[in-house]
Amino acid sequence: MNLVWKLLKQHISKPQFAGFFLANLVGMLIIMLGIQIYNDATKVFDGKEGFMKEDYLIISKKVSTLGNTIFKQSTSFRDDELAQLEEQEFVEKVGVFTPSNYKVRAGLNLMGFSQMSTDMFFESVPDEFVDTDKKWGFKEGDHFIPIILPRDYLDLYNFGFAQSKNLPTISEGLATSVTLDITIRGNGKEDHYDGRIVGFTNRLNTLLVPQAFMEWANKTYAPGKKVEKSRTILKVGNPADQNLVKYLQNHNYQTDNSKLKASKTAYILRLCLVVVTAVGVVICLLAFYILMLSIYLLIQKNSNKLEDLMLLGYSPAEVARPYQTLSIVLNAAVLLLAIIAVLFIRNAYTGKLEAFFPNYEGTGLTTTLLVGVGLFVLVAVFNHILVAHKMKSIWNRKD
């Protein structure tokens, strides 16, 4: 083994390996930093939103004074309109909001204060459109109803109603720990349920409950009553697609422009990530090619001596090991420096994000580290196989 190392040291080209090291470091840094910036920036666009994915749009019909108020035209979606939506190339999936056709009243008893109650309403969307790891679901016979609340409602209470009535403000953490007394009336029945807020949303201005509960409750408390499809939720592949905007305009549909802009921004961010990552991958591939070319040149220069070592009793694996170790050490050094650089750059920009967005909560480095380690392992394994193959060819040549 010492003889192989001596041969290796004699013919190492420092400029070649320095070129590989710098190129691979740049490529690795671009890939890891691009992924980390994307993950952190997504939190800025979504805020604390973690329930409705960024590529979902809420669509409704525009309300006009003449058509809807005077002539009582319906703002609900017909089945043929929903079918036409599903046929559009820019739409991946269509979901329908299901409203409650029964009366709902919710009461709250908080920290010893007298119970406050108000009339409410519920809506639901198919569960596949809800992105939460909280307890979400309902089975007939359950007396617990999970609820997702618009964050604006909590802000309205804290900064409007509570201050004017000298009532205590409620944090999101406290709100999710409080049990609501839900009373549902309809079809000559009155039942009581325990409700709890399992999360908050910035994307939906409604009180969201599981689809299974809504379907069961409408059948139980409002049997035979038609369910109006007043709003739909769309999963779109590209929110920036001009065909989507034109379709909404041509059919007199509307969506929240701020949400549409946020979706477009998130899409453009993903697109930029793909481009930047592709550039990083190309640089890494070129760097890997430089490394393999350098190692192949070293092996070629020493091929006769390596063949002599094999004749002396060294196995191809023993002869290949120093070259493989050299590759692993270089790539490990690249990975370590890339991680340090990502941490340094991330600390620089997260400070500015926190200054602009006080509630900003960045993501961890888990995904970035996994990608970096994955690339390191992939390159190490590939290099190990190629060097071993080259040594076997030298072994076969001596035969």
Secondary structure, 3 states (H helix, E strand, C coil): CHHHHHHHHHCCCHHHHHHHHHHHHHHHHHHHHHHHHHHHHHHHHHCCCCCCCCCEEEEEECCCHHHHHHCCCCCCCCHHHHHHHHHCCCEEEEEECEECCCEEEEEECCCCCCCEEEEECCEECCHHHCCCCCCCCCCCCCCEEEEEEEHHHHHHHHHHHHHHCCCCCCCHHHHCCCEEEEEEEECCEEEEEEEEEEEEECCCCCCECCHHHHHHHHHHHCCCCCCCCCEEEEEECCCCCHHHHHHHHHCCEECCHHHHHHHHHHHHHHHHHHHHHHHHHHHHHHHHHHHHHHHHHHHHHCHHHHHHHHHCCCCHHHHHHHHHHHHHHHHHHHHHHHHHHHHHHHHHHHHHHHHHCCCCCCCCCHHHHHHHHHHHHHHHHHHHHHHHHHHHHHHHHHC
